[in-house]
Amino acid sequence: MAEPLFFFGAGASAPFGIPTMKEMVPLFKEELSKGKGIEIDEEIELYTSVEEVLHKDFERVDLESVFSVIDGIAQGLTPRQLGYLTTFFVRKANNPSLLESPPQELQKAAKRLRNKFEDFVKRVCWARPDNLDAVMRIYLPFLDKVFESQGGSESQFRHEGQNYRYNPAWEMFTTNYDNVLEVLWRDGIRQYELETGFQWNIASHTQTLNSSRLLGEKLKLVKLHGSITWWVEEPTGIIVEDRQPPNSSYLARKLGEQVLLYPIQQKEMLAPPYLDLFYAFKEGLRQHDRWLVVGYSFADEILRSLFVRSSTPRTRLVLVHPDNSVSERLEKEPGWRGKILPVKNRFGEPSANSLILDALRTP
C-alpha cells in the first residue's frame, strides 16, 4: 500500500478560513442572537443551556457535541433509546418524567436549530473558488515533502514554475464536512480521478454513493462524518454528491437533508453509509504502518478507539498538532501499541513540512 495513510482534522482546513468546530460555537451563537422573536428566544435558550451543561462535564465542547444533544432532542429520543446505562442512571434519579420523550415544543425548537446548524455549516465550510490559490500554495509543498519521505509511484504537477510530486494511490480520510480536499484534487491538480465512493448513474444523471468503490488502492478520500456536498435525494433516499447550489430551490430534483453525522449517533454507524465508510477506514488503518494525522484532536471516542485497536508495534503515527496534550491523550489509551511522533506546529506553517518529513522518516 502507498504510505502513509492520511487523516485530516479541522486543523487541516483552518488555514483557508474555515473555522474549527470549537470556533463555531460562539460564531453560531452570535448568528442566532441577530434574530428576533419568540421562536428565536426559545432556540437561543435551548442552545445556551446545552452548551452550559456540557461544559460542566467535558473539557472540550464544540459545535458537533452541542448538536449531538440537540439532534437527539429533535428526534424525541428517550433514555431507553440511548442505551442501558443511560436508562439505569435516569431510573436511579427517580424522576419518571425523564424517561419520556422531550416535550413537543422543545423538539420543535431543536428541529429549527438543527436546520439552522446545517445551513450554517454549509456556508462556513464551503471553500470558495478564490481559496484555490491558498489551497495549492499550502498543500503542494506539503504533499511533495510527504512523497520525498515515502517514495512510491510518482506523479508530478507543475505549478507556478515548480514541480511537485505526489503518489496517485494515496488514501485520505477526514471527519471534516468541508470541500477543501475536493477543491485541491478536482479544481487544482486535476490529473487523477479522486475516488469518494460515488459513481455516475446514467438513469438519474447524478453521482450516487457506491461505497464498495472505497476499497482497493487508488487516490481516494473517505469522509467519515459526511459532507456539505452530500445530500439525500427525495423520495428515493439515495445519497448523491452534488456541488453546493446557491439555494435548494434552484435544483430541478428535490434534495432533502444533508448527510452529516453527529458524534452521539453511534447507532447510525451501523447503517449505510457510515458502516461502509468506517469499514474502509478500519481496513486502511490495518493495511498501513504509517499514519499521518493533521490537525485532529481525537475527541471522537469511536474514532479514537479505532486508531488504538488498529495500532501495532510497527505503527508510526505522525501527529501534526500544536497542542502537546493531544498526543499524550492517545498514548495513555489502554491498548495503544504504536509510536507517536508529534510535530508541534499548525498545518501550513513554513517550518512544518520539514518537520513532517523528518518524522515520517523515523524508523
Legacy VTK file of the C-alpha trace (Angstrom):
# vtk DataFile Version 3.0
C-alpha trace
ASCII
DATASET POLYDATA
POINTS 363 float
0.000 0.000 0.000
1.105 3.573 -0.674
2.356 5.026 2.586
1.298 6.946 4.548
-2.404 6.861 5.369
-3.623 10.474 5.651
-6.151 11.591 8.242
-7.269 15.222 8.192
-8.972 17.013 11.061
-10.287 20.553 11.326
-6.778 21.982 11.691
-6.045 20.989 8.090
-8.750 23.370 6.831
-8.115 26.224 9.270
-5.522 27.979 7.022
-8.292 28.587 4.481
-10.565 30.489 6.826
-12.781 27.539 7.727
-13.419 27.603 11.488
-12.957 24.529 13.652
-15.998 23.055 15.360
-14.838 24.626 18.625
-14.587 28.050 16.988
-18.058 27.617 15.526
-19.709 27.579 18.981
-19.505 31.362 19.582
-19.915 32.110 15.861
-23.191 30.225 15.669
-24.436 31.772 18.909
-23.619 35.232 17.549
-25.581 34.477 14.379
-28.560 33.250 16.401
-28.553 36.389 18.545
-29.119 38.567 15.467
-32.646 37.188 15.084
-35.740 38.346 16.941
-38.983 36.746 18.040
-40.344 34.161 20.450
-39.046 31.208 18.428
-35.561 32.715 18.290
-35.610 33.218 22.066
-36.566 29.557 22.529
-33.741 28.452 20.233
-31.137 30.614 21.994
-32.285 29.365 25.400
-32.018 25.722 24.297
-28.648 26.203 22.598
-27.180 28.071 25.581
-28.474 25.562 28.133
-26.995 22.606 26.229
-23.638 24.359 25.916
-23.532 25.289 29.613
-24.469 21.807 30.805
-21.852 20.136 28.595
-19.145 22.495 29.839
-19.711 21.217 33.374
-18.553 17.708 32.468
-16.492 17.956 29.309
-13.233 19.807 28.796
-13.777 20.258 25.074
-17.186 21.406 23.813
-17.564 22.120 20.090
-20.479 22.627 17.739
-20.717 18.914 16.931
-21.036 17.988 20.599
-23.711 20.640 21.179
-25.686 19.429 18.172
-25.300 15.818 19.207
-27.620 16.708 22.076
-29.870 19.000 20.035
-30.278 16.347 17.328
-31.270 13.793 19.972
-33.898 16.202 21.312
-35.168 16.892 17.789
-35.623 13.159 17.242
-37.506 12.843 20.538
-35.059 10.250 21.836
-35.676 8.684 25.231
-33.076 7.307 27.675
-34.048 3.777 26.618
-33.066 4.557 23.020
-29.681 5.785 24.246
-28.866 2.521 25.971
-28.894 0.542 29.210
-26.505 2.718 31.202
-28.373 5.932 30.454
-31.684 4.302 31.375
-30.200 2.957 34.611
-28.985 6.344 35.822
-32.235 8.063 34.869
-34.171 5.413 36.809
-31.891 5.948 39.788
-32.702 9.663 39.654
-36.291 8.644 40.481
-37.838 11.181 38.103
-40.280 9.362 35.777
-40.649 12.406 33.503
-37.020 11.973 32.389
-37.948 8.649 30.799
-40.344 10.316 28.381
-39.592 11.996 25.068
-38.739 15.706 25.304
-41.811 17.999 25.184
-43.107 18.768 21.700
-42.268 22.478 21.939
-38.686 21.599 22.842
-38.482 19.143 19.932
-39.745 21.818 17.543
-37.144 24.304 18.756
-34.443 21.638 18.388
-35.534 20.856 14.824
-35.361 24.530 13.881
-31.913 24.759 15.430
-30.741 21.650 13.589
-31.858 23.117 10.252
-30.048 26.365 11.021
-26.948 24.416 12.039
-26.836 22.557 8.732
-27.275 25.792 6.806
-24.569 27.461 8.915
-22.100 24.599 8.395
-22.813 24.612 4.653
-21.939 28.299 4.460
-18.861 28.448 6.693
-17.373 25.146 5.461
-17.598 25.927 1.772
-14.180 26.564 0.204
-14.805 29.398 -2.219
-13.163 29.490 -5.675
-10.871 32.309 -4.545
-9.415 29.908 -1.943
-7.877 27.709 -4.640
-4.570 29.600 -4.753
-4.161 29.298 -0.975
-5.066 25.597 -1.061
-2.460 24.930 -3.751
0.187 27.064 -2.061
-0.100 25.135 1.213
-0.915 21.610 0.061
1.502 21.150 -2.849
4.726 21.642 -0.825
3.232 19.509 1.946
2.442 16.632 -0.406
5.852 16.920 -2.042
7.611 16.517 1.336
5.415 13.544 2.210
6.320 11.927 -1.110
10.028 12.640 -0.509
9.830 10.719 2.757
7.998 7.641 1.431
8.520 7.418 -2.335
6.374 5.018 -4.366
4.512 5.621 -7.612
5.342 9.150 -8.702
3.234 11.757 -10.401
4.239 15.357 -10.876
2.254 18.548 -11.033
3.765 21.810 -12.211
2.527 24.929 -10.505
3.908 28.452 -10.784
7.147 27.227 -12.360
7.866 24.446 -9.880
7.311 20.665 -9.973
5.591 18.979 -7.048
5.416 15.216 -6.526
2.678 13.029 -5.100
1.558 9.399 -5.111
-1.653 8.784 -7.112
-2.556 5.867 -4.829
-2.663 7.772 -1.530
-5.598 7.111 0.799
-7.114 10.044 2.675
-9.687 10.069 5.456
-11.340 13.007 7.199
-14.087 13.973 9.611
-14.306 17.427 8.043
-17.549 18.431 6.358
-15.807 20.954 4.089
-14.753 20.551 0.446
-11.116 21.727 0.691
-9.628 18.409 -0.426
-12.075 18.130 -3.309
-11.020 21.621 -4.408
-7.349 20.572 -4.255
-7.683 17.425 -6.376
-10.609 18.300 -8.660
-10.130 22.023 -9.270
-6.399 22.304 -8.676
-4.336 19.237 -9.626
-6.930 17.556 -11.884
-4.690 14.705 -13.065
-6.391 11.674 -11.486
-9.945 10.884 -10.513
-10.491 11.463 -6.809
-12.488 8.481 -5.593
-15.060 9.497 -2.990
-17.317 6.454 -3.329
-19.714 7.993 -5.839
-20.362 6.856 -9.402
-22.300 8.321 -12.306
-25.842 6.999 -12.536
-26.910 7.134 -16.182
-30.616 6.856 -15.413
-30.788 9.771 -12.988
-27.763 11.757 -14.230
-26.442 12.023 -10.670
-23.406 10.906 -8.709
-24.756 8.224 -6.353
-22.958 6.534 -3.478
-21.456 3.092 -4.088
-19.243 2.534 -1.058
-17.660 -0.625 -2.499
-15.589 1.760 -4.644
-13.771 2.889 -1.493
-11.909 -0.408 -1.179
-8.678 -1.042 -3.052
-5.590 1.006 -3.779
-6.395 4.292 -5.533
-6.401 8.035 -4.910
-9.367 8.281 -2.584
-10.999 10.479 0.003
-13.322 8.936 2.599
-15.429 11.474 4.512
-16.341 9.642 7.697
-18.845 12.201 9.010
-20.478 13.009 5.693
-20.073 16.219 3.730
-21.661 19.512 2.784
-21.663 18.129 -0.779
-23.692 15.015 0.123
-27.471 15.049 0.015
-30.341 12.614 0.424
-32.472 12.581 -2.719
-36.207 12.537 -2.120
-38.198 10.352 -2.246
-35.673 7.636 -3.192
-33.425 8.057 -0.156
-30.375 7.700 -2.429
-27.279 9.592 -1.280
-25.938 11.844 -4.025
-22.878 14.041 -4.324
-23.539 17.500 -5.692
-21.753 20.810 -5.863
-23.346 23.138 -3.365
-26.184 25.027 -5.033
-26.815 28.686 -4.152
-30.207 27.647 -2.874
-32.116 24.359 -2.849
-34.912 25.995 -4.887
-32.516 26.168 -7.855
-32.451 22.376 -8.141
-34.617 20.524 -10.635
-34.884 17.480 -8.342
-35.656 17.572 -4.661
-32.656 17.150 -2.382
-33.629 16.686 1.240
-31.375 16.677 4.290
-27.617 16.828 4.100
-25.601 13.792 5.131
-23.889 14.942 8.328
-23.107 12.673 11.266
-23.153 13.905 14.868
-20.979 12.064 17.437
-23.976 10.935 19.516
-25.397 8.982 16.579
-23.432 5.820 17.309
-26.297 3.594 16.166
-26.265 5.326 12.761
-22.747 3.988 12.274
-24.278 0.524 11.989
-26.237 1.557 8.889
-25.263 2.783 5.426
-23.407 4.878 4.553
-21.478 5.143 7.811
-20.885 1.434 8.379
-19.251 1.214 4.955
-17.189 4.368 5.469
-15.878 3.220 8.832
-15.110 -0.231 7.449
-12.984 1.378 4.723
-11.191 3.381 7.417
-10.582 0.314 9.575
-9.158 -1.537 6.570
-6.967 1.440 5.733
-5.525 1.527 9.248
-4.892 -2.203 9.132
-3.035 -2.032 5.831
-0.740 0.895 6.685
2.120 1.174 9.154
2.475 4.942 8.844
-0.408 7.238 9.693
-0.132 10.972 9.057
-2.730 12.783 11.176
-3.120 16.513 10.538
-4.998 18.885 12.833
-7.088 16.252 14.622
-7.594 16.128 18.397
-9.035 12.570 18.777
-12.103 13.907 20.582
-14.416 11.385 18.877
-14.464 8.299 21.109
-15.368 5.900 18.305
-12.583 7.055 16.003
-10.050 7.213 18.825
-10.889 3.619 19.662
-10.390 2.594 16.016
-6.947 4.177 15.975
-5.996 2.435 19.212
-7.329 -1.017 18.341
-5.741 -0.886 14.881
-2.288 0.057 16.183
0.576 -2.447 16.190
4.214 -2.235 17.335
5.014 -1.234 13.726
2.621 1.721 13.750
4.176 5.162 13.437
1.664 7.966 13.863
2.928 11.397 12.828
0.660 13.910 14.547
0.667 17.492 13.254
-0.953 19.458 16.067
0.237 22.403 18.197
-1.245 21.009 21.429
1.088 18.510 23.093
-1.718 17.099 25.248
-3.357 15.550 22.157
-0.546 13.035 21.631
-0.350 12.391 25.371
-4.071 11.596 25.449
-3.715 8.963 22.750
-0.578 7.403 24.270
-2.421 6.886 27.564
-5.242 4.965 25.905
-5.279 1.313 27.006
-4.283 -0.867 24.084
-2.203 1.695 22.189
0.819 -0.193 20.783
2.364 2.172 18.264
4.731 5.122 18.446
3.544 8.721 18.193
5.820 11.243 16.513
4.471 14.729 17.315
5.012 17.734 15.074
4.016 20.640 17.301
3.143 23.049 14.526
-0.026 24.274 12.938
-0.630 22.912 9.479
0.512 25.401 6.861
3.276 26.990 8.948
6.504 27.334 6.925
8.581 25.121 9.231
6.016 22.321 9.499
6.765 20.453 6.255
10.448 19.773 7.036
9.485 18.501 10.483
6.840 16.246 8.934
9.458 14.903 6.516
11.832 14.058 9.384
9.062 12.445 11.450
7.882 10.254 8.553
11.446 9.027 8.046
11.782 7.930 11.681
12.129 4.126 11.927
LINES 1 364
363 0 1 2 3 4 5 6 7 8 9 10 11 12 13 14 15 16 17 18 19 20 21 22 23 24 25 26 27 28 29 30 31 32 33 34 35 36 37 38 39 40 41 42 43 44 45 46 47 48 49 50 51 52 53 54 55 56 57 58 59 60 61 62 63 64 65 66 67 68 69 70 71 72 73 74 75 76 77 78 79 80 81 82 83 84 85 86 87 88 89 90 91 92 93 94 95 96 97 98 99 100 101 102 103 104 105 106 107 108 109 110 111 112 113 114 115 116 117 118 119 120 121 122 123 124 125 126 127 128 129 130 131 132 133 134 135 136 137 138 139 140 141 142 143 144 145 146 147 148 149 150 151 152 153 154 155 156 157 158 159 160 161 162 163 164 165 166 167 168 169 170 171 172 173 174 175 176 177 178 179 180 181 182 183 184 185 186 187 188 189 190 191 192 193 194 195 196 197 198 199 200 201 202 203 204 205 206 207 208 209 210 211 212 213 214 215 216 217 218 219 220 221 222 223 224 225 226 227 228 229 230 231 232 233 234 235 236 237 238 239 240 241 242 243 244 245 246 247 248 249 250 251 252 253 254 255 256 257 258 259 260 261 262 263 264 265 266 267 268 269 270 271 272 273 274 275 276 277 278 279 280 281 282 283 284 285 286 287 288 289 290 291 292 293 294 295 296 297 298 299 300 301 302 303 304 305 306 307 308 309 310 311 312 313 314 315 316 317 318 319 320 321 322 323 324 325 326 327 328 329 330 331 332 333 334 335 336 337 338 339 340 341 342 343 344 345 346 347 348 349 350 351 352 353 354 355 356 357 358 359 360 361 362
